[in-house]
Structures are given as C-alpha cells and as structure tokens.
Amino acid sequence: QVQLVESGGGLVQPGGSLRLSCAVSTSIFSLNAMAWYRQAPGKQRDLVASITRSGSTNYADSVKDRFSISRDYAKNTVHLQMNSLKPEDTAVYYCHAHSYGNNYWGQGTQVTVSS
C-alpha cells in the first residue's frame, strides 16, 4: 500500500506561484509513474502533469510553460511548481501514483487563485 500526502496548497493572487509537494510512503524508484491531477467544482478530475520512472514528463496544454513536475529521490517527494497562476487553475489538486497496475491517490490540497 502506497500512501501519498499532499501539501503546499493555499490562496494566491493571479500571476503568483505555489509549489505543491507529495510525500510518498515508499521509494519513488519503485513506482512506474507519478502525476498531479486537479478537480474543480462540478468538473471531472483531469491530468495536470505526469512523470515516469525514466523521467519523461507530460503536461496538460493549459499548464504547459507554467507548471513543472519534479522528483526528489532523497526525500521520496514529488513536486509541482506552479507559476503565472490563473483563476481557472483553482481546484483541488491530487497526487497520484501508479505501480504495477495499482493506482494510489492522496487526499488532495486546495489551490485557490483569486484577487
């Protein structure tokens, strides 16, 4: 069982930045891929960014050139750096791990972009 704990969400003004962190209960070397998803009220949960074991990354078109996903092997943590935030980025952000057919989710962290 893999446990994921997100942190770093909050209220930020448009144009600001936030860095989300996902602490993983196991070595991230053992995971096939890690990702961040988000879900706005009344909408489906969508992929924001992902990173595979080999380091390949993928981003939603709406966040390309603004968001960056990275890993810290020493701390078993995955980060999502979010820059130039927009009101439409407001959502609950979820950390996701995929490991040999199993999917794991964190509890989510709220990100609100508002003036």
C-alpha positions in Angstrom: 0.0 0.0 0.0 1.4 3.4 -1.0 0.4 6.4 0.9 0.5 9.9 -0.6 0.3 13.1 1.4 0.0 16.5 -0.4 0.9 19.9 0.9 1.5 23.4 -0.3 -1.9 24.5 -1.4 -3.5 27.8 -0.5 -4.8 31.1 -1.7 -2.7 33.1 -4.2 -3.3 36.1 -6.4 -3.4 35.8 -10.2 0.1 35.8 -11.5 1.5 34.3 -8.3 3.3 31.0 -7.7 2.8 27.9 -5.5 4.8 24.8 -5.0 2.9 21.6 -4.2 4.6 18.6 -2.6 3.5 15.0 -2.4 5.3 12.9 0.2 5.4 9.2 -0.8 5.5 6.4 1.8 7.7 4.2 -0.3 10.7 4.7 -2.5 9.6 6.5 -5.7 12.1 4.4 -7.6 9.6 1.6 -7.2 6.7 3.5 -8.9 6.0 3.4 -12.6 4.8 6.9 -12.7 3.7 9.9 -10.6 1.2 12.5 -11.5 -0.8 15.5 -10.4 -4.5 15.8 -11.2 -6.9 18.5 -10.4 -10.7 18.7 -10.0 -12.7 22.0 -10.0 -16.2 22.1 -8.5 -18.7 20.4 -10.8 -16.0 19.2 -13.2 -14.1 15.9 -13.8 -10.7 15.2 -12.4 -8.1 16.0 -15.1 -4.4 15.2 -15.5 -2.2 18.2 -14.9 1.3 16.7 -15.2 3.0 13.4 -15.0 6.5 11.9 -14.8 7.5 8.4 -15.5 10.2 6.3 -13.8 12.6 7.2 -16.7 11.9 10.9 -16.2 9.6 11.6 -19.2 7.1 14.3 -18.4 3.8 15.2 -19.8 1.6 18.3 -19.3 -1.9 19.4 -20.0 -1.9 22.0 -22.7 -3.5 24.5 -20.3 -0.4 24.4 -18.0 2.5 24.0 -20.4 5.2 26.5 -19.8 3.7 27.5 -16.5 3.9 24.3 -14.4 6.8 21.9 -13.8 6.8 18.5 -12.2 9.9 17.1 -10.5 11.1 14.4 -8.1 13.3 14.5 -5.0 14.6 10.9 -4.6 16.3 11.6 -1.3 13.0 12.7 0.3 10.6 10.5 -1.7 8.7 13.5 -2.7 7.2 14.8 -6.0 6.7 18.5 -6.5 4.5 20.6 -8.8 5.9 24.1 -9.3 3.0 26.4 -10.5 3.9 29.8 -11.9 1.8 32.5 -13.5 -1.3 31.1 -11.8 -4.7 32.0 -13.2 -8.2 31.9 -11.6 -9.0 28.9 -13.8 -6.3 27.0 -12.0 -8.4 26.9 -8.9 -9.1 23.3 -8.0 -8.3 20.6 -5.6 -5.0 19.1 -6.6 -4.4 15.4 -6.1 -1.2 13.4 -6.2 -1.4 10.1 -8.0 1.0 7.1 -8.1 0.9 4.2 -10.5 2.7 1.0 -9.5 2.3 -2.3 -11.5 -1.4 -2.0 -12.1 -2.3 -0.3 -8.8 -3.4 3.3 -8.5 -3.0 5.4 -5.4 -4.4 8.8 -4.6 -3.7 11.4 -2.0 -6.3 13.3 -0.1 -5.9 16.5 -2.2 -4.9 20.0 -1.4 -6.9 23.1 -2.3 -5.5 25.7 -4.6 -7.4 29.0 -4.9 -6.3 31.7 -7.3 -8.2 34.9 -6.6 -7.6 38.6 -6.1 
